[in-house]
């Protein structure tokens, strides 16, 4: 009987070790997310952007990397023309998600880390953190709201 308990204890320890810290956190973030809105706060200035009007952005998160793509819905043929793309690796610790931006069409942003607090409610992801790029004089709070793409 002691042998059975010993093997059960070993199996439990192995299963716990294999689950790894943060594995469930990362898997809840994985998928494709469509950006609905963004808010930037710098000092006393607050700017809200509705990313469902005239443009579209998705963020794709797999087990090790993220990528984001944003473009205008006018196919680049008018004054609203925009195309933004970037990505890199990321880490998760608790409800803290840190992007390590390795690729971006605005090259001065590359090589920076952006730490965000995140919350997932049903199919909605909300992130909040400070975007700071000293070389560009960027330093503001960024809040984004996404919906999971089925």
Sine and cosine of phi, psi and omega as CSV:
sin_phi,cos_phi,sin_psi,cos_psi,sin_omega,cos_omega
0.00,0.00,-0.64,0.77,0.03,-1.00
-0.88,0.47,-0.58,0.82,0.01,-1.00
-0.89,0.45,-0.67,0.74,0.01,-1.00
-0.89,0.46,-0.72,0.70,0.02,-1.00
-0.89,0.46,-0.60,0.80,0.02,-1.00
-0.88,0.47,-0.73,0.68,-0.01,-1.00
-0.92,0.38,-0.60,0.80,0.06,-1.00
-0.89,0.46,-0.68,0.73,0.02,-1.00
-0.89,0.46,-0.66,0.75,0.02,-1.00
-0.90,0.44,-0.73,0.69,0.00,-1.00
-0.87,0.50,-0.69,0.73,0.01,-1.00
-0.88,0.47,-0.68,0.74,0.02,-1.00
-0.90,0.43,-0.67,0.75,0.01,-1.00
-0.90,0.43,-0.71,0.71,0.01,-1.00
-0.88,0.47,-0.65,0.76,0.02,-1.00
-0.91,0.41,-0.66,0.75,0.01,-1.00
-0.91,0.41,-0.62,0.79,-0.01,-1.00
-0.95,0.33,-0.47,0.88,-0.03,-1.00
-0.92,0.38,-0.48,0.88,0.08,-1.00
0.90,0.43,0.51,-0.86,0.04,-1.00
-0.96,0.27,0.77,-0.64,0.07,-1.00
1.00,0.03,-0.07,1.00,-0.05,-1.00
-0.88,0.48,-0.70,0.72,0.02,-1.00
-0.93,0.38,-0.57,0.82,0.02,-1.00
-0.90,0.44,-0.74,0.68,0.00,-1.00
-0.89,0.45,-0.68,0.73,-0.06,-1.00
-0.91,0.42,-0.50,0.87,0.03,-1.00
-0.94,0.33,-0.42,0.91,0.04,-1.00
-0.99,0.11,-0.41,0.91,-0.10,-1.00
-0.90,0.43,0.63,-0.78,0.03,-1.00
0.68,-0.73,-0.25,-0.97,0.03,-1.00
-0.93,-0.38,0.75,-0.67,-0.05,-1.00
-0.84,-0.55,0.70,-0.72,0.05,-1.00
-0.98,-0.21,0.80,-0.60,-0.01,-1.00
-0.96,0.28,0.81,-0.58,0.02,-1.00
-0.99,-0.11,-0.73,0.68,-0.07,-1.00
-0.45,-0.89,0.36,-0.93,0.05,-1.00
-0.63,-0.78,0.53,-0.85,0.05,-1.00
-0.73,-0.68,0.79,-0.62,0.12,-0.99
-0.91,-0.42,0.66,-0.75,-0.01,-1.00
-0.81,-0.59,0.88,-0.48,0.05,-1.00
-0.75,-0.66,0.93,-0.36,-0.07,-1.00
0.88,0.47,-0.84,-0.55,0.01,-1.00
-1.00,-0.08,-0.01,1.00,-0.04,-1.00
-1.00,-0.09,0.76,-0.65,0.05,-1.00
-0.81,-0.58,0.78,-0.62,0.01,-1.00
-0.84,-0.54,0.82,-0.57,0.07,-1.00
-0.98,-0.22,0.70,-0.72,0.04,-1.00
-0.81,-0.59,0.78,-0.62,0.08,-1.00
-1.00,-0.07,0.95,-0.30,-0.05,-1.00
-1.00,0.09,0.21,0.98,0.08,-1.00
-0.98,-0.21,-0.03,1.00,-0.03,-1.00
-0.95,-0.32,0.95,-0.30,0.10,-1.00
0.98,0.21,-0.07,1.00,0.01,-1.00
-0.47,-0.88,0.17,-0.99,-0.02,-1.00
-0.50,-0.87,0.61,-0.79,0.05,-1.00
-0.64,-0.77,0.65,-0.76,0.13,-0.99
-0.82,-0.57,0.46,-0.89,0.14,-0.99
-0.83,-0.56,0.78,-0.62,0.01,-1.00
-0.93,-0.37,0.80,-0.60,-0.03,-1.00
-0.83,-0.56,0.85,-0.53,0.12,-0.99
-0.95,-0.31,-0.33,-0.94,-0.09,-1.00
-0.96,0.28,-0.30,0.95,-0.03,-1.00
-0.77,-0.64,-0.38,0.93,-0.13,-0.99
-0.71,-0.70,0.30,-0.96,0.09,-1.00
-0.76,-0.65,0.40,-0.91,0.12,-0.99
-0.54,-0.84,0.53,-0.85,0.08,-1.00
-0.72,-0.69,0.55,-0.84,-0.02,-1.00
-0.66,-0.75,0.76,-0.65,0.04,-1.00
-0.70,-0.72,0.69,-0.72,0.06,-1.00
-0.54,-0.84,0.32,-0.95,0.07,-1.00
-0.98,0.20,0.38,-0.92,0.00,-1.00
-1.00,-0.02,0.02,1.00,0.05,-1.00
-1.00,-0.05,0.21,0.98,0.05,-1.00
0.86,0.51,0.51,0.86,0.08,-1.00
0.95,0.30,0.31,0.95,-0.12,-0.99
-0.98,-0.22,0.09,1.00,0.03,-1.00
-0.60,-0.80,-0.17,-0.99,-0.09,-1.00
-0.93,0.36,-0.19,0.98,0.02,-1.00
-1.00,0.02,0.13,0.99,-0.07,-1.00
-0.85,0.53,0.79,-0.62,0.04,-1.00
-0.43,-0.90,0.60,-0.80,0.17,-0.99
-0.57,-0.82,0.83,-0.56,-0.03,-1.00
-0.76,-0.65,0.72,-0.69,0.04,-1.00
-0.54,-0.84,0.60,-0.80,0.04,-1.00
-0.23,-0.97,0.10,-1.00,0.03,-1.00
0.10,-0.99,-0.01,-1.00,0.01,-1.00
0.24,-0.97,-0.35,-0.94,0.03,-1.00
-1.00,-0.09,0.16,-0.99,0.02,-1.00
-0.48,-0.87,0.30,-0.95,0.11,-0.99
-0.73,-0.68,0.41,-0.91,0.04,-1.00
-0.76,-0.65,0.70,-0.72,0.11,-0.99
-0.61,-0.79,0.94,-0.35,-0.08,-1.00
0.90,0.44,-0.79,-0.61,0.04,-1.00
-0.98,-0.18,0.41,0.91,0.01,-1.00
-0.95,-0.31,0.83,-0.56,-0.05,-1.00
-0.88,-0.47,0.87,-0.50,-0.02,-1.00
-0.90,-0.43,0.88,-0.48,0.06,-1.00
-1.00,0.00,0.72,-0.69,0.08,-1.00
-0.95,-0.30,1.00,-0.08,-0.14,-0.99
-0.96,0.28,0.94,-0.34,-0.05,-1.00
-0.97,-0.22,-0.44,0.90,-0.05,-1.00
-0.73,-0.69,0.70,-0.71,0.06,-1.00
-0.27,-0.96,0.61,-0.79,-0.01,-1.00
-0.94,0.33,-0.28,0.96,0.18,-0.98
-0.98,-0.20,1.00,-0.03,-0.24,-0.97
-0.85,0.53,-0.45,0.89,-0.02,-1.00
-0.90,0.43,-0.30,0.95,0.03,-1.00
-0.99,0.14,-0.35,0.94,-0.05,-1.00
-0.88,0.47,0.52,-0.85,0.04,-1.00
1.00,0.09,0.07,1.00,0.01,-1.00
-0.97,-0.23,0.46,-0.89,0.08,-1.00
-0.96,-0.30,0.63,-0.77,0.01,-1.00
-0.78,-0.63,0.91,-0.42,-0.04,-1.00
-0.99,-0.13,0.80,-0.60,-0.07,-1.00
-0.82,-0.58,0.62,-0.79,0.21,-0.98
-1.00,0.08,0.65,-0.76,0.00,-1.00
-0.74,-0.67,0.40,-0.92,0.04,-1.00
-0.59,-0.81,0.69,-0.72,0.06,-1.00
-0.90,-0.44,0.84,-0.55,0.07,-1.00
-0.84,-0.54,0.93,-0.37,-0.06,-1.00
0.82,0.58,-0.92,-0.40,-0.03,-1.00
-0.97,-0.25,0.32,0.95,-0.06,-1.00
-0.90,-0.43,0.74,-0.67,0.06,-1.00
-0.92,-0.38,0.80,-0.61,0.06,-1.00
-0.86,-0.52,0.80,-0.61,0.03,-1.00
-0.87,-0.49,0.51,-0.86,0.01,-1.00
-0.52,-0.85,0.79,-0.61,0.02,-1.00
-0.17,-0.98,0.03,-1.00,0.00,-1.00
-0.99,-0.15,0.79,-0.62,0.15,-0.99
-0.98,-0.18,0.88,-0.48,0.00,-1.00
-0.71,-0.70,0.84,-0.54,0.10,-0.99
-0.75,-0.67,0.99,-0.11,-0.13,-0.99
-0.82,0.58,-0.68,0.73,-0.05,-1.00
-0.87,0.49,-0.44,0.90,-0.03,-1.00
-0.97,-0.24,-0.04,1.00,-0.04,-1.00
0.95,0.32,0.38,0.92,0.00,-1.00
-1.00,-0.01,0.79,-0.62,0.07,-1.00
-0.29,-0.96,1.00,-0.08,-0.01,-1.00
-0.51,-0.86,0.27,-0.96,0.10,-0.99
-1.00,0.08,0.69,-0.72,0.01,-1.00
-0.83,-0.56,0.81,-0.58,0.03,-1.00
-0.85,-0.52,0.80,-0.60,-0.01,-1.00
-0.77,-0.63,0.56,-0.83,0.00,-1.00
-0.83,-0.56,0.82,-0.57,-0.04,-1.00
-0.86,-0.52,0.37,-0.93,0.17,-0.99
-0.85,-0.52,0.63,-0.78,-0.01,-1.00
-0.93,0.36,0.71,-0.70,0.07,-1.00
-1.00,0.03,0.84,-0.54,-0.04,-1.00
-0.92,0.39,0.00,0.00,0.00,0.00
